[in-house]
Amino acid sequence: MSEQKHAVMLLAEGCEDVETVAPIDVLTRCGVGVTTISLTEPPIAMAYGGRLMTDGTIDSFDPESLYDAIICPGGRVNARSLAAHPKVITAIRHHFANGRLVAAICAAPSHVLGEAAGVLRGRRATGDPGFNDKLAASGASVTRERVTRDGNIITGDGPGAALPFGLAIAAYLVGSDATRPFAEKWGMPEFAEI
């Protein structure tokens, strides 16, 4: 039996509710463990009123510990906070350089992966359409797709892509056999094998 895949999600106050919770839900349904790390003590306030207890804080997080995936949800305030934190950027660059999955949705692809971490140069990516100029300025080829995968990078365009984004991450980590039942049940079979 293979070892369980494990992802870390980095969060700050103002993270977009559905972009945070939906990928966690999809990943755990597909057998992927998820650890949530916040920049401040939990619970953190999400963008639309939700409150989330995280597993730990950035103070005790080792940015050079490798997970199978590192995930950044959107929310403009969240994305700006993540982009400004040195440990977050170190962790993203470390995962990227070691061939691990790096995933971000909504404002996080442009702010965190592109502008701050610099891992999107020459890559296809999508994100919040309001930040397409910022995404392009980071060197990314903007696809305007709901979800885009380019090698070990997966990006999503916004709240409506939260489930497909989660499915794409799960498919990357554990394969389409685990994701297909959920993708078909939810009417989005094209995201079982992205």
Secondary structure, DSSP 8 states (H G I E B T S, - for coil): -----EEEEEE-TT--HHHHHHHHHHHHHTT-EEEEEESSSSSEE-TTS-EE--SEEGGG--TTS--SEEEE---HHHHHHHHT-HHHHHHHHHHHHTT-EEEEETTHIIIIIIIIT---TT-EE---GGGHHHHHHTT-EE---SEEEETTEEEE-SGGGHHHHHHHHHHHHH-HHHHHHHHHHTT-GGGS--
